[in-house]
Amino acid sequence: MSLFDLTARVPVVTASSRGIGRAAADRLAEQGAAVGVSSRKLDACQTVADAINARQKTEQRGGRAIAVEANISSKEALQQLVARAQAEFGKLDILVCNAATNVHFGSLATIKDEQFRKILDNNILSNHWLIQMAVPQMVARRDGAIVIVSSIGGLRGSPVIGAYNISKAADFQLARNLAVELGPHNVRVNCVAPGLIKTDFARALWENPKLARAAEASMPLRRIGEADEVAGAIVFLASPAGKYITGQKIVVDGGTLCATPALGD
């Protein structure tokens, strides 16, 4: 059996209608998992689920998928997401907390209270809610894996996305603390920390040739990452290959954090 085999496993992936979430849902299904595809827009989720199901039908491989509408800012919607996965697949044993929000670009000195609260609520509290809802069944079976999609922003400061970075740093500690609490029940909790990836979140940067060239020049791999490359780390942490890893973060950034700018840069 492959170390990455996810046959009979059931993940739910938030914000999986596009970007990193979609790539994760697709690759988890490719390894045999039955996936709950979720975001705020049901039709977008259904498109992803349909593609996964079509592959299973025509190629006779991989798992199937369902589409579930869920806004992470709504506790009730998240409860319905967990309930739907349980009703459809009988359990939920992998959770990928990918959804996040950033509603302020600029200094912390100029952020409004409601903006800061929204960032913290959507990027931290919603993860806490969803994990609280999913964990009891994992604990009961003594089997589960949780992956929180954080960011390298949580490892450094920024004059532009400081509030977002604060929330992503908190995700690291959420994973560490939950790893301590849930480890005795054989439930693992980890983070992936992407760098600059070609998603809608960073579109303004990578679609600007001048900004993109400058960003790529600062990376040891000299290119912007792809969503699928983050999905690989998620599959690893969710699969038997990662079964002795918990409370950790995997940085997927093309070497950005290890590169030291030259003097004068």
N, C-alpha and C positions, 0 to 999 in steps of 0.2 A: 504494500500500500504506500502511496506517495505521502511524504511528510506534509504536503500541502492539500491533501484530499479533504474536502469538506462535505462529502456525501452525507445526507441525513442531518446536516447542520442547518440552523435557521437564523440568519442574520436580519436585522432591520438596520437600514442605513438612512439617516436623515439627510435632507437636501441632496437627494440622489437623482434628481431629474437632469442634472448637468454637472460639468466640471469633475472635481475629485470624487464627489459622491456617486456620480453616474459610473465613473470608471471603477470605483470600488464595488458597486453593486454588480456590474458586469463581470468583473474578475472573480468575485466570490461565487457567483452563479456558475461561471466556467469551471470552477473546481468542484461543482456538484451541490452547492448550497441552494436552499429554497429561500428566496430573498424577498423581504418587504421593502419596496421602493417607496420613498416618502418625500413629499415636499408640500409647499402651500398650494400648488396647482395640480389638480388631479389629472388633467389631460396630459400634462408634461410627464407625470409619473407613468401614466398608462402607455405612453410611447416607449418608454424605457422597458417596462414590463413586457410589452408586446414583442419587442426585439429579442429579449431574453427567451421568451416562450417560443418564438419562431425558430430560434437556433436549436432549442431542445427538441422541437418537433422534427425539423428537417435534418439535423445532424445527429440526432439520437445521443446527445451528450449534454452534460451540464444540468443544472437545476432549473426550476421554474421560478416565476416571480408573480407577485401581486402588487397592485398600485394602491396606496393609501394616502389620502389627503390629510396633512397634519401641519398646523402652524406651531412652531416650537414655543411661541409666546403664550400658548394656551395649555394649561395643565390638563384640561378636559380632553383636548385634542390628542395630547400625548398618551393619555390613558386609553383612548379609543384606538390609537395606533398599536399599543401593546396588546390590547384585547383582540384586535383583528388578526394580528400575527398568530396569537395563540389559537384562535378559533379556526383559522385556515390551515395552520401547519402543526398544531398540537403543542407547540412550545416556542420559546425564543431563547437561544443560547449564545448568540453573538450580537452585540450592539455596537454600531459605529456611529458615534456622535460627531457628525460632520457639519451640521448647520451652524452658521455664525452670522453676526451682523456688525457692520461698522457704519455709523451714521454721523461721524464727525471727522473731518480732516483739518488738522491745525493744532495749535497749542492747547494744553490742558487748561491754560488760563482763560480760554475763550469757550470751553465746552459748557453747554447748558446742563442743568441737573437732569432734565428728562432724557437728554441724549446719553449721558453717562449711565443712567439707570437702565436704559434700553440695551446698551452694549453689555453691561454686567448681567442683566437678566437673561438675555438671549444666549450669551456665550458661556455663562457659568451656571446660573440657576436652572436653566432649562436642561442642561446636561445632568445636573443633580436630580432633578425631577424624574427624568427618563430612566436614569440608572436606578433610582429608588423603586420605580415601578417594575423594572425588568429583573432586578436582582433576586427577589424572593424565590422564584422558580429555579434560578441557577443554583442558589444555595441549597434548595431542597434536593436537587439532582447531583450536587457537588461537581458542577461542571459549567463553565461559562467563560467568555472572553469579551472584554469591553475595550474598544479603541476610541480614544478621543482625538479628533483632529485639531491640534493646536497650531503653532506657527513659530518660526524662528524669531518672530517679533516678540515672543514671550521671553526671549533670552537677551534682549537688548533694548535700549531706549530709542525713542523717535520723536522728533519735533512735529511730526505730521499725524501719526496714528498712535499716539501714546495711550489713549484709553483702550483701544483695541489690544495693544500689546500687554497692558495690565491684565486684561481679561484672559489673554492667552497664557500669561505666566501663572495665573490662578488655576488654569486647567492642568498644568503640570502638577501642582500641589494636590489638586483634586484626585488625580490618578495615583499619586504616591500614598495619600491617606487611605483611599479606598483599597489599594493593594494590601496595606497592612490589615485593614478590617476584614477583607474578603479572602485573603490568601488561605487562611485555615479552612475555608470552605471550597478550595480549589477553583476559585473564580479569579481570573487575572485581569488587571486593569493597566493599560499602557497608553502612551500618546505617540502620535507621529507629528513631527514639526516641519512642515514644508517651508521651503524658501520661495523664491519667485517662480510661480507656475503659470502656464498659459490657461488662465481661467478668466471668467468675466470680472472677478474682483480686481485683477491686475491689468485689465484690458487697456486702460489709458496709458499704461507704461509700455507694455510690449507691442502695442500698435504704433507707437511713436518711434520711428527709426533711430533718432538721436538718443533718446532715453534707453531704448533697448540695447543699442551698441554699448553705451556706457555701463549698463548693468551687466551685460555679458562679459565685458572686459574685466570686471571685478571678480568674476567667478573662475575658479580653477578649471572647471569643465567648459568654460567659455560659451555657455548657452543657457537659455531659459528652460526650465523643466516642463515636462508634460504630465497631465493628470494621471495617466496610466502608471507613471513611475512612482507616484505616491500610493496608488492602489496596490502596487506590489508589496510595499511595506505593510499595508493594512492586512492583506491576505496572509503574509508571514506571521503577524502578531495574532491573527485570529485562528491560525491553523495549528496542527500538532507540531509543526516545526518551531513554533514559539512557546511551547507549553511550559518551559522553565523560565520564562521572562515575565516579570510583573513589576509595576511601579516605575517603569522606565520610559524614556523618550527616544525615538529614532528620528534623527535629523535628516531630511531629504532636501538638500539645498544646493547640490552641485559643488559643495565645498566652500560656499560663501562665508560661513562663520570661521573657517580656519585660515582664510586669506587675510593677510595684514596689508593694508594700503601702504604704498610707498610714501615717504615724506613729501609733502607738497600736494598730494592727491586730494 
